Amino acid sequence: MNPTQPYTLVVVTAGVGDPSSTRMLADRTAQRASELVARRGGSATVQVVDLRELATEVTTALISPMVGPKLQQAIDVLGRADGVIAAAPVYKAAPSGLFSSFFQVLDNDLLIAKPVVLAATAGTARHSLVVDEQMRSLFGYLRTVVVPTSLFAAPEDWADPGLNKRIERAALELVLLVESGFAHQVRGESWQSYQHEFGSAGGTETHIELDSDMMRLAAGGSLDRPAAP
């Protein structure tokens, strides 16, 4: 660990209330992670991406290639993140549509190997498996490294000491993964081993043969080639 290099922890919260229990859970986790970093001789800054403020731009990005300025700023913040805490409210046995839509419009390469804590809140404990059954698979597709401990809070959990223990455990797992430098090593030493989409990865995707039959068809051409002289 390099104590002179501050880590950047990014909270992504889809809570819509004010105050928001989803934001509260994410903030408590980020605060604990920051305290653990400090205790271990380092420093961390926390940045928050509040998806309530991005709802219109996320919707636009779903149906067009347009990326608004607020959404682009959030993407840039996540691109610089050393660790992510992603928290969603649960509606109808699933993470909120705003939460899912935001991560669906992100470049598939943006979060490769980044450590992530997943958290959710709901009005009933019956939704407690949503994090592991639904959110974890989404972040697996994005090729993140999700910490073993997931967080969930129903109304009765806020007074339960067990929630603090889970937050402590998840925060420590996040800090240890961030300190390991795993994400930076993967991007530095194994980036070309990943399958990147054309136009993704900020121009650092692997070489793509533009003169292939498939690329000519994608561009509206044909497979016919001029006869050899």
Secondary structure, 3 states (H helix, E strand, C coil): CCCCCCEEEEEEECCCCCCCHHHHHHHHHHHHHHHHHHHCCCCEEEEEEEHHHHHHHHHHHHHCCCCCHHHHHHHHHHHCCCEEEEEEEEECCEECHHHHHHHHHCCCCCCCCCEEEEEEECCCHHHCCHHHHHHHHHHHHCCCEECCCCEEECHHHHHCHHHHHHHHHHHHHHHHHHHHCHHHHHHHHCHHHCCCCCCCHHHCCCCCCCCCHHHHHHCCCCCCCCCCC
